Amino acid sequence: MIRRAAEITFQFDGDEFTAFDGETISAALLRSGQKNIRSAPTGAPRGMFCGMGVCQECVVEVDGKKTEACRKKVKAGLIVRKATYV
């Protein structure tokens, strides 16, 4: 039997998403069907690629600071925004 952690909510670009406590931002967004995590300088949508914080394709803004969504764990009430460029 798989036991999941408690469900929590957070915001991404003004929309509310659910996540399991301890899950990364990128895992929660991908599980919810959100693939576009940031925009390139050309405006092209970008998303998760390597999943280990090397490529910086999943950089988002959390509390005004840029961070990799694949390395940052979700917390209840977290406000996440798309990063325009890296």
C-alpha positions in Angstrom: 0.0 0.0 0.0 1.3 3.4 -1.0 0.8 6.1 1.7 0.7 9.7 0.5 1.6 12.7 2.6 -1.1 15.2 3.5 -2.5 17.3 0.6 -1.6 21.0 0.7 -2.4 23.9 -1.7 -0.1 26.4 -3.2 -0.4 29.1 -6.0 1.3 29.1 -9.4 0.7 32.2 -11.5 -2.5 33.0 -9.5 -4.0 29.5 -9.9 -4.4 27.2 -7.0 -2.7 23.7 -7.2 -2.6 20.8 -4.8 0.5 18.9 -3.8 1.5 16.3 -1.4 3.5 17.6 1.5 7.2 17.2 0.7 6.7 17.0 -3.0 8.8 19.3 -5.3 7.1 22.2 -7.1 7.9 20.6 -10.5 6.4 17.2 -9.5 3.2 18.8 -8.2 2.8 21.0 -11.4 3.6 18.1 -13.8 1.1 15.8 -11.9 -1.5 18.5 -12.3 -0.8 18.8 -16.1 1.0 22.1 -15.9 4.0 21.7 -18.3 4.8 25.4 -19.0 6.9 26.5 -16.0 8.7 29.5 -17.4 9.1 31.5 -20.6 12.4 31.9 -22.6 13.5 35.4 -23.7 11.8 34.7 -27.0 8.5 34.0 -25.3 8.7 30.2 -26.0 7.3 28.0 -23.2 9.8 26.1 -21.1 9.4 23.3 -18.7 11.0 20.5 -16.7 13.9 18.7 -18.4 16.6 17.1 -16.3 14.8 17.0 -12.9 18.0 17.4 -10.8 18.7 21.2 -10.9 21.4 21.2 -13.6 19.7 22.5 -16.7 17.7 25.4 -15.2 14.8 24.8 -17.5 12.4 24.8 -14.6 13.5 28.0 -12.9 10.6 29.8 -11.1 10.2 32.7 -8.7 9.4 31.9 -5.1 9.3 34.9 -2.7 10.9 37.0 -5.4 13.9 34.7 -5.7 14.7 32.4 -8.7 15.0 28.7 -7.8 14.7 25.4 -9.7 11.2 24.0 -9.3 12.7 20.4 -9.3 14.7 21.2 -6.2 12.3 23.3 -4.1 9.8 21.5 -2.0 6.2 22.8 -1.8 4.9 24.3 1.4 1.3 25.1 2.2 0.4 28.6 0.9 3.6 29.0 -1.2 3.3 31.5 -4.0 5.2 30.6 -7.2 5.4 32.6 -10.4 6.8 31.8 -13.8 10.3 33.2 -14.4 10.5 35.2 -17.6 14.2 34.2 -18.3 17.1 32.7 -16.5 
